[in-house]
């Protein structure tokens, strides 16, 4: 499914952060990263510019203040004090 106007895949939420620590086998740390979420699923993790160019979220949370302000649990709920921008 894509957005009819932009052709971008839908996302309910994008969290753009200064650094993202992935929980994959490689345990990567992405500097200037972002996470796109649709419903209760993380649909993409990558560089901020790439995610924002690819997804058009209903809500964008800018968490680039340099502090760790959110964490993901198995239920994909966000916790913490990030700043919502849209």
Z-matrix of the N, CA and C atoms (Angstrom, degrees):
N
C 1 1.430
C 2 1.529 1 108.63
N 3 1.347 2 117.14 1 139.14
C 4 1.457 3 121.60 2 178.69
C 5 1.511 4 110.02 3 -133.78
N 6 1.314 5 115.75 4 160.61
C 7 1.451 6 122.89 5 175.28
C 8 1.530 7 108.33 6 -69.33
N 9 1.328 8 118.24 7 128.11
C 10 1.462 9 121.37 8 -176.27
C 11 1.522 10 112.73 9 -63.32
N 12 1.326 11 117.54 10 -32.20
C 13 1.468 12 120.80 11 -177.88
C 14 1.522 13 112.64 12 -81.57
N 15 1.330 14 117.48 13 -42.59
C 16 1.468 15 120.68 14 -172.79
C 17 1.518 16 113.76 15 -105.35
N 18 1.332 17 117.33 16 -18.26
C 19 1.460 18 120.19 17 -175.00
C 20 1.521 19 113.21 18 78.73
N 21 1.335 20 117.28 19 1.73
C 22 1.460 21 121.87 20 -178.48
C 23 1.519 22 110.33 21 -82.62
N 24 1.341 23 117.51 22 145.34
C 25 1.465 24 119.74 23 174.38
C 26 1.528 25 109.69 24 -63.70
N 27 1.329 26 117.61 25 146.42
C 28 1.462 27 119.08 26 179.81
C 29 1.521 28 112.16 27 -74.22
N 30 1.311 29 114.84 28 150.19
C 31 1.467 30 121.68 29 172.33
C 32 1.520 31 106.24 30 -144.30
N 33 1.311 32 116.04 31 137.15
C 34 1.459 33 119.67 32 176.98
C 35 1.515 34 110.94 33 -75.49
N 36 1.333 35 114.99 34 -34.08
C 37 1.455 36 120.25 35 -172.77
C 38 1.526 37 109.66 36 -149.50
N 39 1.324 38 116.23 37 138.34
C 40 1.465 39 121.44 38 167.67
C 41 1.521 40 106.83 39 -125.11
N 42 1.335 41 115.65 40 127.72
C 43 1.456 42 121.93 41 174.08
C 44 1.517 43 106.42 42 -105.86
N 45 1.323 44 116.21 43 115.13
C 46 1.463 45 122.11 44 178.95
C 47 1.518 46 107.28 45 -101.52
N 48 1.319 47 115.59 46 120.05
C 49 1.460 48 120.32 47 -172.63
C 50 1.516 49 111.25 48 -125.61
N 51 1.301 50 116.53 49 160.22
C 52 1.453 51 121.19 50 175.40
C 53 1.513 52 111.81 51 -65.11
N 54 1.320 53 117.33 52 -42.88
C 55 1.465 54 122.09 53 179.10
C 56 1.521 55 109.01 54 -145.18
N 57 1.325 56 115.02 55 140.23
C 58 1.457 57 120.93 56 178.60
C 59 1.517 58 108.25 57 -126.04
N 60 1.316 59 116.64 58 126.84
C 61 1.464 60 121.71 59 174.76
C 62 1.520 61 107.03 60 -97.91
N 63 1.325 62 116.83 61 118.40
C 64 1.461 63 120.35 62 -179.22
C 65 1.521 64 110.00 63 -82.53
N 66 1.301 65 116.04 64 156.85
C 67 1.456 66 121.25 65 179.47
C 68 1.521 67 111.10 66 -104.56
N 69 1.332 68 117.81 67 14.81
C 70 1.459 69 121.94 68 177.34
C 71 1.523 70 110.86 69 -72.46
N 72 1.312 71 115.66 70 176.89
C 73 1.464 72 121.31 71 -177.68
C 74 1.523 73 112.33 72 -58.87
N 75 1.341 74 117.15 73 -31.88
C 76 1.468 75 120.72 74 -178.21
C 77 1.528 76 113.09 75 -84.61
N 78 1.330 77 117.91 76 -11.51
C 79 1.474 78 122.38 77 178.23
C 80 1.534 79 111.93 78 48.81
N 81 1.320 80 115.92 79 52.29
C 82 1.459 81 121.24 80 -178.04
C 83 1.522 82 111.80 81 -72.63
N 84 1.314 83 115.75 82 153.27
C 85 1.452 84 122.38 83 169.47
C 86 1.514 85 106.45 84 -116.66
N 87 1.331 86 115.90 85 116.41
C 88 1.462 87 121.70 86 179.82
C 89 1.521 88 108.85 87 -97.90
N 90 1.305 89 116.96 88 118.48
C 91 1.454 90 120.76 89 175.15
C 92 1.520 91 107.77 90 -84.16
N 93 1.310 92 117.23 91 140.37
C 94 1.465 93 122.81 92 -177.12
C 95 1.530 94 109.97 93 56.00
N 96 1.329 95 116.03 94 50.63
C 97 1.458 96 121.55 95 -176.54
C 98 1.516 97 113.05 96 -101.66
N 99 1.341 98 115.04 97 177.51
C 100 1.462 99 121.95 98 177.48
C 101 1.523 100 109.03 99 -153.42
N 102 1.345 101 114.54 100 157.78
C 103 1.457 102 122.18 101 178.46
C 104 1.526 103 107.48 102 -127.85
N 105 1.339 104 116.96 103 128.73
C 106 1.468 105 122.06 104 175.94
C 107 1.522 106 108.80 105 -103.97
N 108 1.336 107 115.91 106 134.38
C 109 1.457 108 121.81 107 -177.34
C 110 1.521 109 109.38 108 -126.36
N 111 1.335 110 115.94 109 135.85
C 112 1.462 111 122.33 110 173.67
C 113 1.513 112 106.89 111 -126.53
N 114 1.322 113 116.39 112 119.38
C 115 1.464 114 120.10 113 -176.31
C 116 1.514 115 109.71 114 63.99
N 117 1.322 116 117.07 115 -121.00
C 118 1.461 117 121.34 116 179.00
C 119 1.525 118 111.72 117 -107.30
N 120 1.316 119 117.55 118 14.09
C 121 1.472 120 121.93 119 -176.28
C 122 1.522 121 112.31 120 -115.34
N 123 1.317 122 115.22 121 137.44
C 124 1.461 123 121.01 122 168.71
C 125 1.517 124 105.68 123 -78.13
N 126 1.337 125 117.11 124 119.49
C 127 1.463 126 120.34 125 -176.55
C 128 1.520 127 112.88 126 -101.48
N 129 1.335 128 117.44 127 -17.23
C 130 1.465 129 119.60 128 178.24
C 131 1.517 130 110.41 129 -162.48
N 132 1.332 131 114.65 130 145.14
C 133 1.457 132 122.99 131 173.23
C 134 1.512 133 105.64 132 -134.92
N 135 1.332 134 116.68 133 132.19
C 136 1.457 135 119.00 134 -179.87
C 137 1.513 136 111.61 135 -178.77
N 138 1.330 137 115.30 136 -164.97
C 139 1.461 138 120.62 137 178.02
C 140 1.528 139 109.99 138 -64.42
N 141 1.316 140 116.63 139 142.79
C 142 1.471 141 122.90 140 -177.86
C 143 1.524 142 111.85 141 -51.42
N 144 1.331 143 117.76 142 -51.78
C 145 1.467 144 120.84 143 -177.52
C 146 1.524 145 111.99 144 -60.56
N 147 1.328 146 117.06 145 -39.94
C 148 1.464 147 121.39 146 -179.43
C 149 1.524 148 111.16 147 -66.03
N 150 1.335 149 116.72 148 -46.52
C 151 1.472 150 120.95 149 -178.96
C 152 1.520 151 110.29 150 -65.70
N 153 1.328 152 117.93 151 -44.62
C 154 1.466 153 120.26 152 -178.88
C 155 1.523 154 112.21 153 -68.32
N 156 1.326 155 118.24 154 -29.02
C 157 1.467 156 121.03 155 176.29
C 158 1.524 157 110.72 156 -74.46
N 159 1.328 158 116.77 157 -30.88
C 160 1.464 159 120.54 158 -174.88
C 161 1.525 160 113.31 159 -88.82
N 162 1.328 161 118.11 160 -35.66
C 163 1.461 162 122.28 161 -175.32
C 164 1.513 163 111.17 162 -113.29
N 165 1.319 164 116.20 163 144.22
C 166 1.459 165 122.89 164 174.86
C 167 1.524 166 107.88 165 -115.58
N 168 1.346 167 116.60 166 92.32
C 169 1.465 168 119.18 167 -173.34
C 170 1.524 169 113.07 168 -78.40
N 171 1.333 170 113.96 169 152.86
C 172 1.460 171 119.58 170 170.52
C 173 1.522 172 109.77 171 -67.85
N 174 1.334 173 116.95 172 -35.44
C 175 1.458 174 123.29 173 -179.56
C 176 1.520 175 109.25 174 -132.44
N 177 1.329 176 115.38 175 133.38
C 178 1.469 177 121.75 176 175.33
C 179 1.512 178 108.04 177 -117.80
N 180 1.326 179 116.68 178 124.52
C 181 1.462 180 121.32 179 176.00
C 182 1.516 181 107.43 180 -109.11
N 183 1.325 182 115.20 181 121.38
C 184 1.463 183 122.03 182 179.25
C 185 1.517 184 107.97 183 -92.66
N 186 1.323 185 115.84 184 108.25
C 187 1.468 186 121.70 185 -178.29
C 188 1.521 187 109.82 186 -114.01
N 189 1.326 188 116.94 187 34.22
C 190 1.464 189 121.70 188 -174.82
C 191 1.520 190 113.57 189 -87.68
N 192 1.307 191 117.73 190 13.47
C 193 1.463 192 120.95 191 -177.70
C 194 1.521 193 113.15 192 -66.77
N 195 1.317 194 116.62 193 -8.45
C 196 1.456 195 119.69 194 178.55
C 197 1.511 196 113.98 195 94.79
N 198 1.331 197 117.39 196 -4.49
C 199 1.452 198 119.55 197 179.13
C 200 1.520 199 109.81 198 -106.92
N 201 1.313 200 115.73 199 150.67
C 202 1.462 201 119.87 200 175.35
C 203 1.513 202 107.46 201 -77.61
N 204 1.335 203 117.16 202 109.94
C 205 1.461 204 118.71 203 -173.58
C 206 1.515 205 112.79 204 -122.35
N 207 1.324 206 118.40 205 7.04
C 208 1.458 207 119.29 206 178.93
C 209 1.513 208 110.06 207 -152.60
N 210 1.297 209 114.08 208 158.09
C 211 1.457 210 119.54 209 177.34
C 212 1.515 211 108.14 210 -145.99
N 213 1.331 212 115.88 211 149.24
C 214 1.468 213 120.77 212 179.91
C 215 1.516 214 108.48 213 -105.53
N 216 1.301 215 114.07 214 136.01
C 217 1.451 216 120.74 215 175.81
C 218 1.523 217 107.76 216 -112.29
N 219 1.306 218 117.04 217 174.77
C 220 1.469 219 120.47 218 -178.84
C 221 1.520 220 112.62 219 -54.73
N 222 1.298 221 118.16 220 -29.03
C 223 1.462 222 121.16 221 -179.18
C 224 1.525 223 111.91 222 -82.37
N 225 1.333 224 118.24 223 -0.87
C 226 1.468 225 124.08 224 179.94
C 227 1.524 226 112.85 225 62.30
N 228 1.311 227 116.45 226 29.36
C 229 1.462 228 119.32 227 175.32
C 230 1.514 229 109.20 228 -91.03
N 231 1.302 230 115.81 229 145.63
C 232 1.449 231 119.58 230 -179.79
C 233 1.523 232 109.18 231 -96.32
N 234 1.298 233 116.52 232 140.61
C 235 1.456 234 120.47 233 174.77
C 236 1.520 235 108.37 234 -130.55
N 237 1.292 236 116.62 235 152.28
C 238 1.456 237 119.78 236 177.67
C 239 1.508 238 111.78 237 123.02
N 240 1.320 239 115.39 238 -171.35
C 241 1.451 240 120.35 239 -173.56
C 242 1.514 241 113.55 240 -119.77
N 243 1.304 242 119.06 241 59.37
C 244 1.465 243 121.71 242 178.84
C 245 1.520 244 110.59 243 -82.25
N 246 1.307 245 115.61 244 162.68
C 247 1.453 246 122.48 245 -177.38
C 248 1.526 247 109.44 246 -98.19
N 249 1.329 248 117.66 247 121.49
C 250 1.457 249 122.70 248 178.98
C 251 1.526 250 108.39 249 -81.79
N 252 1.333 251 117.29 250 133.80
C 253 1.461 252 120.25 251 -177.80
C 254 1.501 253 113.61 252 -109.50
N 255 1.321 254 119.50 253 -18.06
C 256 1.474 255 121.08 254 176.31
C 257 1.500 256 109.96 255 -138.97
